């Protein structure tokens, strides 16, 4: 009977936090939380709410803030401090609402096979679509996208950093678990090995799970801030150490912190280089974030700079880019946003090699010929090939076979669209190593390319 009461008490506390009943003030602003009903590809069947502050720069940062099980986006908006901080610092906040039933009600899907690989489907793809909506509708900065959340939302924070490391630049996970902790829906709280206190993998095992979510990714990994209460028994405090082991391994860091301190009473912080930061909140149960913690997360993201005092000015429309290379000539495919070339890593000629952005070198692994059959050929016998037709589908090289997944329309506005999918070549980042994918066309600078003859 005592165990039953304890379990029910834990459940009540979990749901109380999840629905956002923490006594915090709603943001004081003329701006309001708005639901978006058609934000793009939504395999998770999720709801999206967005908060766009009145005063913001032309290209504001985007923060995805995620609730706990049984909660909602509006509940997390009213029960956390991210909305009020966005008024101060001028960033957009997306509040997704999970619709997957597991454990304590509607939770973010961090257990299905589809959710554990980039572009696989379910909630991660829905969240990616929300970010893309904020980017195209409000001019959100593609290079400043961040994830945070509490409990199930903290779990999804670590999940998104694993599945979309090229999209998210950093994350702050409150009471989360390492990526890959849940084998399936049955393992979700309150039962299962992830949260029953027995989970224990090596750093290498944890790191391999992250690396396996996006095979072939060679770009930078996002820094992460981890928060957990020492008296949390619902999502055991021991999982903080497992998360530390995962993300230090991913970043190639030692398990020994480079510094330790107590930034305020009962907050014990360990830092591992600049990429991993862990807070153990002494005496706290399943009750984070509490007052002041969201601000520390925003500081970790580097967003703690005052917003403009005047409304943003809409930037001028960039004129269309006309491809300059005639059909049949070898050309570099140069990104308008990045100035970098579409590149075959290490001059590989193996089927299935993912293509990426990289500094232009004029070498054969960056020279593409647009043929009369609408193929983009490299090395004379390998073609740019779409590994799928949905948002996030990989772009790779493959032996030329003339099927529609290897045929491309090079358009006068600078976009390159797949004949099979109708979707555009797209990159989430301007950095070396950013991988090229398919995505719904919007003709933003990250989807426009010049074909430059060499």
Phi, psi and omega in degrees: 000318179298320179295322179296316179299319181296318179296317179295322178296319178296319178298317180299317179295321179299312182289325178300315179293318187297321184276000171079045181263010174300138186283084178234149182283145173288153181302136178268102184193160174287337177294157180217162176287131185235135175273137176250120187264346181221080186258003179124202182302126189221064182295339177277355182061033188276163169258150181233129168239149182223141175242118181243109184294152181298315181259115183204158177288172181298327180234079185287153172294161180237127176244126174263117185244122193239136186280174174270173180305140179081357181262200181204165175301310178300324178296320179287329174300312183280340184256008177225172187262006185292324179296315180293325177292328178294327175297323183284321189248356170079030176253156177276143174240126172261131178243094177287152171245120179287147180233006180274132180272123176192138174064264185259027181110217185281118185227160175287137183284103173242019186240332187285156177298322180298323184286344189264008176224148184298127180073011185285334180128193179060206189301319181302320179292322177299317180294320176302318179297322178298318178297318180297323177298313180296325180293314184279326184280325186238009179070026180304144185281114181299336182266006178221072178241131188226155180236142174207164179173168185241134177059245177303323176292326174292325175296315180292332175300309179296325180297312183293325178294332177282316187279327181234063181292341179274348179263312184269131183268343176187166178214157174228112186253119177259118175059040181266190176226161179297155174299135179085008182294326182262123179284329184194180183297326181294338181275357182288157181308150009269354181258187176092156187292338182295314188247016178265009176092001184255357185292127181201102175245164176282158175305321180296317178298316179296315181297323180296326177298317178295313182297329180286346181288335182217074185302138178087353180291130183238003182280185181293149176260140184289139172297157182219143174247131185241133181232137177204144175274139183291340179257016179284117177252346179286309168247097195306143178303331181300337180288343173300316180295322179296320178294319177302315181296321180297309190281332172292323177295317179301322181271001179069035184253158174291154175285350179270125182296148176279340175201155174223145177198179177232090185296334169204170187307130176073006175254104178262118186248137170240135177244140178238094189062215176255000188264334184229130181225126185236130178247122171257116184264108187296128175082354183278142173265216182274076192213028183252153002277143172258182189307132176092344185285324178299322179298320179294323176296316180296323176296320177299324178286347182080024183260009186273057173236142186299141177287159176300152180270357177238154179301153183292153175263130180291125182292152179295152178288131178285131181296155179301151178255126180261125178304140186256351183266128176289155177305141176092353179260147178284130187220152164277143175257103191254126179292130179297319183288319190262332189073008180257162187260152169286127197227142171264114187305135174057026180054032180296146173239026181269136175305136177092000179290123180291140175268159188214174167272144175200157177309136184289134184234349184067016178276167187298334181281002175236009182254119186241140178247124178271116188266169177295340177270013178068023174268152170250103187261142173234145183064002179089343183221002178244144185242150169293127193226135175267124182282354177196186181238356183270174174303133179087359180299141184288146170253129187217176170257149180204153178306134185293133179224356172082006178283166187293339177285357174245015179248141189223141170261121176265110193262158184292341178271007177094352178278157175234116187247143178284132178296321181292315191262332189075004181264164188260151165298136191211144173229141180275343188221161176260000188281156169305134179094351179297127185274149184267141183221175168267145175203156176310135185286133172222358175064022171293168184299333180282358177243011182244139186223148170258135170266109188252116182296142177230000000 
